[in-house]
Amino acid sequence: MNPAYATVDHVFTVPLDHSRPDGPTIEVFAREVADRARADQKLPWLLYLQGGPGGKSPRPSAGSPGWLAHALKTHRVLLLDQRGTGRSTPVTAREAARIADPARLAAHLTHFRADAIVDDAELIRRELCGDEPWETLGQSYGGFVTLTYLSRAPQGLKACYVAGGLPGLTATADDVYARTYPRVRDRVLEYYARYPHDADRLRRIADLLAATEVRLPDGDRLTVRRLRALGLVFGMGDGFERVHWLLDESLDARGELTDTFLHQVMNLTGFTDNPLFAVMQESIYGQGATPARWAADRALPAHPEFADDADPLLLTGEMIYPWMFREVAGLRPFADAADALAEKADWQPLYDTRALAANQVPLAAVVYHDDMYVDAGLSLSTAREVGAARVWVTNEWEHDGVTASGDRVLARLMDLAAGRA
């Protein structure tokens, strides 16, 4: 823990289903952080909304992101573990396995989308701040939550900052993945241009996996398609290097996969810490009567360059496939429930386009021009449809720019919202 920070842990009891306040409850955890020198002052609140879905808030430490230090100059920050993550009542493989009925588990999981997160936040705000509105910083999926917040409870917001997270307001999962595959292809080819020998190394490993049964330390079989899932990290600023140095230690002198490589692949592709990321990945686009029906999987045949035997071998990105729920230990307890969610055709709307058009809460957003995860075209279209929105487009950083930039991204967003830039 950074000694410059003063922290207070909060645990809130909230309804699982906010439309049934007398029904079952869960706990939501949040950590209050302040500059120790200002901890006794009355400071405005900044609520941090983490990316994901299924991501917990960062833990303050000596290596905390620069945006946190910048925010603490003027604000008291609340690091929210969104429902189901971190120290909030968890949604894990172990907990899912205890719910034997897939239909019951699927119904339970419908309460872990942006609308419920917003309702949690409003309950927490009233408890901590009374009637005083607060500001929000939404990273990635946290920006999706922000737009839902502006749709449902704008009276709770004073200003909103969004980093790489303006969603398409009416985009379906099919719309999203039609745009995602070409961006991922271009990103992988950029990786091979930087590290040309890695194309040969990945093809060699893929051929080995196709010919030989290789097991990860947890017993899961390492297949070519699971190997390709390593591309998920390519949207981050250090993603290329993470995979490159992983491959650097992948094969021993006998041409066999090393224990180090297998252990790291298991961790990077196992979803042990954040199963909600996989379970809810396509459900976050659900609005109205259009089911997702495994949109990323259905879109795959239209992109033959992503075939397992294609050369060069293209890694995949932020795509979740139905096979993962049968082949990945940390996802197996969710398999039938995930199938049910994929067929769900009565989702409640997440965005109120009329309310957003009339929005008066200052909204400052950075759109990363080359973002692999969130389509810049959809983001800019949304920005044009939201009142009081100011947008900054940059190719200086990847999707993690708010963290990788030190304090620069948040500082500029605050200036944009205040009319100083």
Secondary structure, DSSP 8 states (H G I E B T S, - for coil): --TTEEEEEEEEEEESSTT-TTS-EEEEEEEEEEEGGGTTS---EEEEE-STTT------STT--HHHHHHTTT-EEEEEE-TBSTTSSB--HHHHHH---HHHHHHHHTTSSHHHHHHHHHHHHHHHHTT--EEEEEETHHHHHHHHHHHH-GGGEEEEEEES----SS--HHHHHHHHHHHHHHHHHHHHHHSHHHHHHHHHHHHHHHHS--B-TTS-B--HHHHHGGGGGGGSTTHHHHHHHHHHTSB-TTS-B-HHHHHHHHHHHS-SS-HHHHHTTTGGG--BT---SSHHHHHGGG-GGGSTT-SS-----S---TTHHHH-TTTGGGHHHHHHHHH---B--S--HHHHHT--S-EEEEEETT-SSS-HHHHHHHHHHSTTEEEEEESSS-TTHHHHTTTHHHHHHHHHHHT--
